[in-house]
Amino acid sequence: MNRKIFYSLTAILTAVSLSATEIIDLSKPAEKKFPVPAEFQKYKVEQITSNRFSSLKELKRYGMKLVNDPAAIDGKAMTVQPAKQEEADKIHQKDFVMGIQGRTSKKALAWKRIKLAHIPQDEKYHWIQVGKVKLEPNTVFFGHSWMIQQNLSQFYNADDPAQNNVTVMVSIKFTGPAYVKNSKQKNGVFIDRFLILK
């Protein structure tokens, strides 16, 4: 057999014999799993950290960005920092509103307002329940009048609809005098992690 043909056949057979688990996708770094707080360990938990934040590029024009934060679970958090100071001041003078939108049904699945008077005053991350929802094929978390978003659609289960009944938790931190009395930090709302509890 011609040596060139032999090597070509060997390469083809090797490629065919690789199983799906042996093919490594290097296009995206693997997400590191972080410990789940004790109160959530009774659930089947999916988590989203900075590696899977989905709308950073799409909402960049509104000031949504990924920033370094030593207090965040993986050292990074999403936040909104509009270019114009007047816009930044405006968004931080309101209660923080967030929720979950079913884009398939075009309905609000959950909605929560955190009044300025109820903001934690320690400028640390706290778990807040966004809501108990039934995931749709296209489901999105939103906050700050849609300036913060996170797609949750990857957790929708078409084969087992019962798995779509979930509780969505968000780890969120508020900083600055707009939220915390006598704070010396810059006004900001930071999200470092989501948990999807099944």
C-alpha positions as CSV (number, residue, x, y, z in Angstrom):
1,M,0.0,0.0,0.0
2,N,1.2,3.5,-0.8
3,R,2.6,5.1,2.3
4,K,0.7,8.4,1.7
5,I,-2.6,6.5,1.4
6,F,-1.9,4.5,4.5
7,Y,-1.3,7.7,6.6
8,S,-4.5,9.3,5.2
9,L,-6.6,6.2,6.1
10,T,-5.0,6.1,9.6
11,A,-5.9,9.7,10.2
12,I,-9.5,9.2,9.0
13,L,-10.0,6.1,11.2
14,T,-8.5,7.9,14.2
15,A,-10.9,10.8,13.8
16,V,-13.9,8.5,13.3
17,S,-13.0,6.5,16.5
18,L,-13.0,9.5,18.7
19,S,-16.1,9.6,20.9
20,A,-17.9,12.8,21.7
21,T,-16.4,12.8,25.2
22,E,-12.9,12.8,23.8
23,I,-13.5,15.9,21.6
24,I,-12.5,18.9,23.6
25,D,-14.1,22.3,22.7
26,L,-11.5,24.9,23.4
27,S,-13.6,27.8,22.1
28,K,-14.7,28.6,25.6
29,P,-12.9,28.1,28.9
30,A,-14.6,25.6,31.2
31,E,-16.6,27.2,33.9
32,K,-15.3,26.5,37.4
33,K,-17.9,25.3,39.9
34,F,-18.1,27.1,43.1
35,P,-19.5,25.9,46.5
36,V,-23.2,26.2,46.9
37,P,-24.4,27.8,50.1
38,A,-25.7,25.3,52.7
39,E,-29.3,26.5,52.4
40,F,-29.5,25.6,48.7
41,Q,-27.8,22.2,48.8
42,K,-31.1,20.3,49.0
43,Y,-31.8,21.4,45.5
44,K,-30.4,20.4,42.1
45,V,-28.4,23.5,41.4
46,E,-27.2,25.1,38.2
47,Q,-25.0,28.2,38.5
48,I,-24.0,31.1,36.3
49,T,-20.8,33.1,37.0
50,S,-18.9,35.6,34.9
51,N,-17.8,33.0,32.3
52,R,-21.4,32.6,31.2
53,F,-22.7,36.1,31.5
54,S,-24.6,36.4,28.2
55,S,-25.4,40.1,27.5
56,L,-22.1,42.0,28.1
57,K,-21.5,42.7,24.4
58,E,-25.1,43.2,23.5
59,L,-25.7,45.8,26.3
60,K,-22.3,47.5,26.2
61,R,-23.8,50.7,24.7
62,Y,-25.9,51.0,27.9
63,G,-22.9,50.8,30.1
64,M,-23.2,47.1,31.1
65,K,-19.8,45.6,31.7
66,L,-17.7,43.0,33.5
67,V,-15.5,44.5,36.2
68,N,-12.9,43.1,38.6
69,D,-14.2,42.7,42.1
70,P,-12.2,40.8,44.8
71,A,-15.4,40.2,46.8
72,A,-17.1,38.5,43.8
73,I,-17.2,34.6,43.8
74,D,-14.8,34.4,40.9
75,G,-13.3,37.9,41.1
76,K,-15.6,39.4,38.5
77,A,-19.1,40.9,38.5
78,M,-21.5,42.5,36.0
79,T,-22.6,46.1,36.6
80,V,-23.9,49.1,34.7
81,Q,-21.7,52.1,34.4
82,P,-23.2,54.6,31.9
83,A,-20.6,56.9,30.2
84,K,-22.5,60.1,31.2
85,Q,-22.5,60.9,34.9
86,E,-26.0,62.3,34.7
87,E,-27.3,58.9,33.4
88,A,-25.4,57.1,36.2
89,D,-26.9,59.4,38.9
90,K,-30.3,58.9,37.5
91,I,-30.4,55.1,37.6
92,H,-29.0,55.0,41.1
93,Q,-31.7,57.3,42.5
94,K,-34.5,54.7,42.0
95,D,-35.5,51.5,43.7
96,F,-33.8,48.5,42.2
97,V,-36.3,46.6,40.0
98,M,-35.5,43.1,38.6
99,G,-37.4,40.2,37.2
100,I,-37.7,37.4,34.7
101,Q,-39.3,37.7,31.4
102,G,-40.7,34.8,29.3
103,R,-39.9,36.0,25.8
104,T,-41.7,33.0,24.4
105,S,-45.0,33.9,26.0
106,K,-44.1,37.6,26.2
107,K,-45.1,37.6,29.8
108,A,-43.4,38.7,33.1
109,L,-42.8,35.5,35.0
110,A,-41.4,37.3,38.1
111,W,-40.9,40.9,39.2
112,K,-39.3,42.3,42.3
113,R,-38.7,45.8,43.6
114,I,-36.1,46.4,46.3
115,K,-36.8,49.8,47.9
116,L,-33.8,52.0,48.7
117,A,-34.8,51.8,52.4
118,H,-34.4,48.0,52.3
119,I,-31.0,47.8,50.6
120,P,-28.4,45.9,52.8
121,Q,-26.1,48.5,54.4
122,D,-22.9,46.4,54.5
123,E,-21.9,46.7,50.8
124,K,-21.5,43.0,50.6
125,Y,-23.0,40.3,48.3
126,H,-26.4,38.9,49.4
127,W,-28.6,36.2,48.0
128,I,-32.0,37.6,46.8
129,Q,-34.8,35.4,45.4
130,V,-35.9,36.8,42.1
131,G,-38.9,34.4,41.9
132,K,-40.3,31.0,41.4
133,V,-40.9,30.5,37.7
134,K,-41.6,28.0,35.0
135,L,-38.8,28.4,32.4
136,E,-39.8,28.9,28.8
137,P,-37.7,28.1,25.7
138,N,-36.6,31.8,25.7
139,T,-36.3,33.2,29.3
140,V,-34.4,36.3,30.4
141,F,-33.4,37.9,33.8
142,F,-33.5,41.7,33.7
143,G,-32.5,44.4,36.1
144,H,-32.2,48.2,36.1
145,S,-34.8,48.7,33.4
146,W,-33.3,46.0,31.2
147,M,-29.8,47.5,31.4
148,I,-28.7,44.3,33.1
149,Q,-29.7,41.0,31.5
150,Q,-28.9,37.3,31.7
151,N,-30.3,34.6,29.4
152,L,-31.7,31.6,31.3
153,S,-32.9,29.7,28.2
154,Q,-30.1,27.1,28.4
155,F,-31.8,25.6,31.5
156,Y,-35.1,25.0,29.7
157,N,-35.9,21.2,29.5
158,A,-38.2,20.3,26.6
159,D,-38.0,16.6,27.4
160,D,-39.0,16.9,31.1
161,P,-41.3,19.9,31.7
162,A,-41.3,19.3,35.4
163,Q,-37.6,20.4,35.4
164,N,-38.7,23.8,34.2
165,N,-40.2,24.7,37.6
166,V,-37.3,26.6,39.3
167,T,-36.4,29.2,41.8
168,V,-34.0,31.9,40.6
169,M,-31.5,33.4,43.1
170,V,-29.2,36.3,42.4
171,S,-26.1,37.3,44.4
172,I,-26.1,41.1,44.4
173,K,-24.2,43.9,46.0
174,F,-25.1,47.6,46.4
175,T,-22.5,50.3,47.0
176,G,-22.2,54.0,47.3
177,P,-24.2,56.8,49.1
178,A,-27.3,56.3,46.8
179,Y,-27.8,53.0,48.5
180,V,-25.7,52.9,51.7
181,K,-25.7,55.8,54.2
182,N,-22.4,57.6,54.6
183,S,-20.7,55.3,52.0
184,K,-17.4,56.5,50.5
185,Q,-17.6,54.1,47.6
186,K,-18.9,54.8,44.1
187,N,-22.6,54.1,43.5
188,G,-23.1,50.7,41.9
189,V,-25.1,47.5,41.6
190,F,-23.0,44.4,41.1
191,I,-24.1,40.8,40.3
192,D,-21.5,38.0,40.6
193,R,-23.6,34.8,40.4
194,F,-27.0,33.3,39.6
195,L,-28.3,30.0,41.0
196,I,-31.1,28.1,39.3
197,L,-32.7,25.8,41.9
198,K,-34.7,22.8,40.7
